[in-house]
Amino acid sequence: MSADRSTGTVYWIDHFVVGTNDLLPWIEYAECVLGGAPRPVSGLTTESRLHRGPIFCFVDVGDCHAGAFLQQNEPLPPTRGLGTGLPRYGFFIRQEDVERQLRRLDDLGVLHAEAVRTGDLGDDGTSIVFQDPDGNQCELWAPVRMPDGAMDHATSAGVGRISHAVLESRDLRRTTDFMESFCTMQPLGSGDVRHGVLAYGLAGGGRLIFQQVEELETRTRGFTRRGGLHTALTVQADDFLPTYKRMWDALPEWDYNSRGGRPAAGEVDEAALPARTALHGSGAGRRWKELYGRGDDFYDWDTNCYHLVGGVPVEGSMAHYAGRYMEDYVADVFGKAEMGD
């Protein structure tokens, strides 16, 4: 795969979505532990139920957001244990706040590890690993060097933006080829990065990290088995369409959910599928598919699912940005036949 380095620079992780077996306890966790502000729960209308629409909620956290989708096909598997499962998502906290955060987690009854000073994943700082009510792995990350903007809109709990995501890879060379072909990021190649880990630094702040695994967990696998799980990456708004165009030129389209319904359990071996693009299940994603015949979700070789968010710099800096989502781009191009128009 050839890389066009002029577009596609990733600045932040805008949001992520995990699965849940019970949405209300997850929302309470996000409010109390993260200090997040929940948006209205989606998917609770009669119309959405008739169409088997997803039930989910997003929670605003420190200039970004996190979401959980109720798993309706089968429950999430039991956790492999604190700090051992993937994916894992982190949030920035301040170095001087580590001890207070430990006490707060104790007071809330959250299962967590002790604070550990580390540089194993491409950055130096202090990590507190914990898990949510569904056993999804989480982390509070206090870096030695805080990125500009990471804590400017921290929650009342002292939690800032998303600091990193740790995802699975069965072949780090293949992952390197994929990510560097479509998403311009800076590899973190210091001697502190342990064997079996590929870490990228994001241009605004934070990291996208891949950990070598032999077998994929089902908390990673795509939409045939798990509903809604993904990681959203922020690029500059003007890079949004050119980056997708580069993907569409190089990757096949996966049309399974464009034909109506999901494959039956076991019908598709997600782990054997190639990197690809696919329909995002939102109304805007469906409209985009109608306009251009391609989806705005993209999957790597290890079933990790992503989509892009366009960022408009605030005061000339991507330390803060105004997010532009697919519905904004659909509105821009509605009725236009060519990508260049």
C-alpha positions in Angstrom: 0.0 0.0 0.0 1.3 3.4 -0.9 1.0 6.3 1.5 0.1 9.9 0.7 1.6 11.8 3.6 0.0 15.1 2.7 -3.4 14.1 4.2 -4.8 12.0 7.0 -2.7 13.2 9.9 -4.5 11.9 13.1 -4.7 14.5 15.9 -6.8 12.9 18.6 -9.1 10.0 19.4 -12.4 11.8 19.2 -14.5 9.0 20.8 -14.8 5.3 21.3 -17.6 2.8 21.8 -17.6 -0.3 24.0 -20.2 -3.0 24.5 -22.4 -3.4 27.5 -24.8 -6.1 28.8 -26.7 -3.5 30.8 -26.8 0.1 29.7 -28.0 1.8 32.9 -25.1 0.7 35.1 -22.7 1.7 32.4 -24.2 5.2 32.3 -23.9 5.5 36.1 -20.3 4.4 35.9 -19.5 7.0 33.2 -21.2 9.7 35.3 -19.5 8.8 38.7 -16.1 7.4 37.6 -15.4 9.6 34.6 -17.5 12.6 35.6 -19.2 12.4 32.2 -22.4 14.1 31.1 -24.7 11.6 29.5 -26.6 12.4 26.3 -30.1 11.0 25.9 -30.3 7.3 25.4 -30.9 6.4 21.8 -33.0 3.5 20.4 -35.9 3.5 22.9 -38.7 4.6 20.6 -41.3 2.2 19.1 -40.0 2.9 15.6 -36.4 2.1 16.5 -37.5 -1.2 18.2 -39.6 -2.2 15.1 -36.5 -1.8 13.0 -34.2 -3.4 15.6 -32.2 -0.2 15.9 -29.4 -0.2 18.5 -29.8 1.0 22.1 -26.9 3.1 23.1 -25.7 6.2 25.0 -22.8 8.6 24.6 -21.3 10.5 27.5 -19.3 13.7 27.1 -15.9 13.5 28.8 -13.2 16.2 28.7 -13.7 17.6 25.2 -14.4 14.2 23.8 -17.0 11.4 24.4 -17.3 7.7 25.1 -20.2 5.4 24.2 -21.7 2.0 25.0 -23.9 -0.1 22.8 -26.2 -2.6 24.4 -25.3 -6.0 23.0 -28.4 -7.6 21.6 -27.2 -10.7 19.7 -25.2 -12.3 22.5 -23.8 -11.1 25.9 -20.2 -9.9 26.2 -17.9 -12.7 27.3 -16.5 -12.7 30.8 -13.5 -10.4 31.3 -10.1 -12.1 31.1 -9.1 -10.2 34.2 -8.0 -6.7 35.3 -5.4 -5.3 32.9 -5.2 -8.4 30.7 -8.0 -7.9 28.1 -8.2 -5.7 25.0 -9.2 -3.2 23.8 -8.2 -0.8 26.6 -9.0 2.9 26.5 -7.3 5.6 28.6 -8.1 9.1 29.8 -5.7 11.9 30.8 -5.4 12.9 34.5 -2.8 15.2 36.1 0.4 13.8 37.8 -0.4 15.6 41.0 -3.9 14.0 41.1 -2.8 10.4 41.0 -3.3 9.7 44.8 -6.7 11.5 44.8 -7.8 9.4 41.9 -6.8 6.2 43.6 -8.8 7.2 46.7 -11.8 8.2 44.5 -11.8 4.8 42.8 -11.7 3.1 46.2 -14.6 5.2 47.5 -16.6 4.3 44.4 -15.8 0.6 44.7 -14.1 0.4 41.3 -11.9 -2.6 40.7 -8.5 -1.1 39.9 -4.7 -1.8 40.0 -2.2 0.3 41.9 -0.6 3.3 40.2 2.5 2.2 38.1 5.2 4.5 36.7 5.8 3.2 33.1 7.2 4.0 29.7 6.4 0.6 28.1 3.8 1.9 25.7 5.7 4.8 24.0 5.2 7.5 26.6 6.4 8.2 30.2 3.9 8.6 32.9 1.8 6.9 35.6 -1.0 4.5 34.8 -4.0 3.3 36.8 -5.7 0.4 35.2 -9.4 -0.3 36.1 -12.5 -1.8 34.5 -16.1 -0.7 33.9 -19.1 -2.8 35.0 -18.9 -5.0 31.9 -15.3 -5.8 32.3 -14.1 -3.4 29.5 -10.6 -2.4 30.3 -9.9 1.3 31.1 -7.0 3.4 32.3 -6.3 6.8 33.9 -3.1 8.1 32.4 -0.9 10.9 34.0 1.8 11.7 31.5 5.1 13.4 32.4 4.4 15.8 29.6 0.7 16.8 29.3 -0.3 17.7 25.7 -1.8 21.1 25.1 -5.6 21.0 25.5 -5.7 17.6 27.1 -7.1 18.8 30.4 -8.6 22.2 29.5 -12.1 21.0 29.8 -11.6 18.2 32.4 -14.7 16.8 34.1 -15.6 17.5 37.8 -13.8 14.2 38.5 -10.6 15.5 37.1 -10.7 13.4 34.0 -9.6 14.9 30.7 -9.6 13.8 27.0 -9.1 10.3 25.7 -5.4 9.7 26.1 -4.9 6.4 24.2 -6.4 3.2 22.9 -4.7 -0.2 23.1 -5.9 -2.5 20.3 -5.1 -6.0 19.1 -2.8 -7.0 16.3 -1.8 -10.5 15.1 0.9 -9.1 12.8 2.5 -5.8 13.8 4.2 -5.4 10.4 0.8 -5.7 8.6 -0.7 -3.2 11.1 2.2 -0.8 10.4 1.5 -1.0 6.7 -2.2 -0.4 7.1 -2.0 2.5 9.6 0.8 4.3 7.8 -0.9 3.9 4.4 -4.1 5.7 5.6 -3.5 7.5 8.8 -0.4 9.7 9.1 0.9 9.2 12.7 4.4 9.4 14.3 5.8 6.0 15.4 7.2 6.0 18.9 10.3 4.0 18.6 12.1 4.6 21.9 13.9 1.8 23.6 11.3 1.8 26.3 8.6 0.4 24.0 8.5 -3.3 24.9 8.6 -6.1 22.4 5.3 -6.9 20.8 3.9 -3.4 21.0 3.5 -0.8 18.2 2.8 2.7 19.5 2.0 5.8 17.5 1.9 9.3 18.8 -1.0 11.5 17.6 -0.3 15.0 16.3 -2.6 16.7 18.9 -2.0 14.5 21.8 -2.3 10.9 22.9 -1.4 7.5 21.4 -2.8 4.7 19.3 -1.2 1.5 20.4 -1.3 -2.1 19.0 -0.4 -5.1 21.1 0.7 -8.4 19.6 -1.8 -11.2 20.3 -2.1 -14.8 19.1 -5.9 -14.8 19.0 -8.5 -12.0 18.8 -10.9 -11.4 21.7 -14.6 -11.2 20.8 -14.7 -7.7 22.5 -12.8 -6.6 19.4 -14.6 -8.3 16.5 -16.7 -6.3 14.2 -20.4 -5.8 13.6 -21.6 -9.3 12.8 -21.0 -10.4 16.4 -20.7 -7.1 18.3 -22.8 -4.1 17.7 -21.3 -0.6 17.6 -17.7 -1.1 18.8 -15.3 1.3 17.2 -12.6 4.0 17.6 -13.1 7.4 16.0 -10.0 9.3 14.8 -9.8 13.0 14.3 -8.2 14.5 11.1 -8.3 18.1 10.0 -11.7 18.8 8.4 -10.2 19.3 4.9 -8.4 15.9 5.1 -11.7 14.0 5.8 -12.8 13.3 2.2 -9.3 12.9 0.6 -8.4 10.3 3.3 -11.6 8.3 2.7 -11.0 8.5 -1.0 -7.5 7.0 -0.6 -9.1 4.2 1.4 -11.8 3.6 -1.2 -9.2 3.4 -3.9 -7.2 0.7 -2.1 -9.6 -1.3 0.0 -12.6 -3.5 -0.8 -16.1 -2.6 0.4 -17.8 -5.0 2.7 -21.5 -5.0 1.8 -22.8 -7.5 4.3 -25.1 -5.0 6.1 -26.1 -3.1 3.0 -28.2 -6.1 2.0 -30.4 -5.9 5.1 -29.9 -7.7 8.4 -26.8 -9.2 10.0 -25.3 -12.6 9.1 -26.2 -15.3 11.4 -23.8 -16.2 14.2 -21.0 -18.2 12.8 -21.9 -17.4 9.2 -18.9 -15.0 8.8 -15.4 -15.6 10.2 -14.5 -12.0 10.9 -11.0 -12.9 11.9 -10.3 -14.1 8.3 -11.6 -11.0 6.5 -9.2 -8.6 4.9 -8.9 -4.9 5.7 -12.0 -3.2 4.3 -14.5 -0.3 4.4 -18.1 -0.8 5.3 -21.4 0.9 6.0 -21.7 2.9 9.3 -25.1 2.1 10.7 -26.2 5.7 11.4 -28.7 7.5 9.2 -25.9 9.7 7.8 -23.7 6.7 7.1 -26.6 5.1 5.1 -27.1 8.3 3.2 -23.4 8.5 2.4 -23.5 5.0 1.1 -26.4 5.9 -1.2 -24.5 9.0 -2.5 -21.1 7.3 -3.1 -21.6 3.6 -2.9 -18.9 3.3 -0.2 -19.0 3.2 3.6 -17.3 5.4 6.1 -16.3 2.7 8.6 -13.0 1.0 8.0 -11.6 -2.1 9.4 -8.0 -3.2 9.8 -6.8 -6.8 9.4 -7.6 -7.6 13.0 -11.3 -6.5 13.0 -10.6 -3.2 14.8 -13.2 -0.8 13.5 -12.7 3.0 13.0 -14.2 6.0 11.4 -12.9 9.5 10.9 -14.1 12.8 12.4 -13.2 16.1 10.8 -11.7 18.8 13.1 -11.9 22.5 12.5 -9.0 24.1 14.5 -10.0 26.6 17.2 -7.9 29.7 17.2 -5.5 28.1 14.7 -4.6 25.1 16.8 -5.9 21.5 16.9 -5.4 21.5 20.7 -9.1 22.2 20.5 -11.3 21.6 17.5 -14.9 21.8 16.4 -15.9 18.3 15.3 -17.5 17.7 11.9 -19.2 14.4 11.6 -20.6 12.4 8.7 -24.0 14.2 8.9 -22.2 17.5 8.3 -20.4 16.2 5.3 -23.6 14.6 3.9 -25.2 18.0 4.2 -22.2 19.6 2.3 -22.3 17.2 -0.6 -26.0 16.3 -0.9 -26.9 16.0 -4.5 -23.3 16.3 -5.8 -22.1 13.5 -7.9 -18.3 13.8 -7.8 -15.9 13.8 -4.8 -14.1 16.8 -6.2 -17.2 19.0 -6.4 
